[in-house]
Amino acid sequence: MTKASQGRGELTPMESRILRAAVKLFAEKGFDATTVQEVVSHAEVTKGALYHYFDSKDDLLYEIYHSLIGLQTADLDRIIAEGASAKETVRAIMVNLVVTTAARIDETAVFVREMHKLDSERMAAFRADRRRYQRTFRDVIAKAQASGEFSSVVPADTAVLIALGVVNQLPTWYRPDGPKSPEQLGAEIADFVLAALAT
């Protein structure tokens, strides 16, 4: 999709710097009102440097999300590969989701607010990333339901939609200086989800 997301995994320091500038400006002014020149000036890089990594302003918006979902998907695969019980796996997934989303709460808020500006190609890529994560998480729950480790009262699809829905709402209420750490919030949300799946 973007030059930044073509199979290299972690962003370079320059890419991260440009994206931080874009997030700040998109949050303050909105996507449409922010120019590439403003991003370049705020990041203190040249236009050539920006275009080396990103084809357009649209790529910046897409990459704000893609870098986060890429990290979360890699973490999801790692957690599942550890082979823990379904309960421990779901707990680890939920805590990871909350912690990584909270760490990039500004990026998440900007993307949620502005994602409707993505063109059809980038929107399709965003939806594919999201579906892949949801399917993998759902399969963990469905497998545990089939084995009897989890109750089947709540369908796996519904459990995942509820869990991800709560996390997706973090930008509307989470505050870094709030009374609970991301780890604590993640554990509490995991408890909620696991209670619905308890046999």
GIFEN-V210481 format. One record per helix or strand of 3 or more residues. SS is the DSSP state (2 for helix, 1 for strand). FROM is the first residue (numbers start at 0). TO is the last residue. If there is no record, write none. Layout:
SS&FROM&TO ; SS&FROM&TO
//
This chain:
2&2&4 ; 2&12&28 ; 2&35&42 ; 2&46&52 ; 2&56&80 ; 2&85&102 ; 2&104&116 ; 2&119&146 ; 2&155&167 ; 2&169&172 ; 2&181&196
//
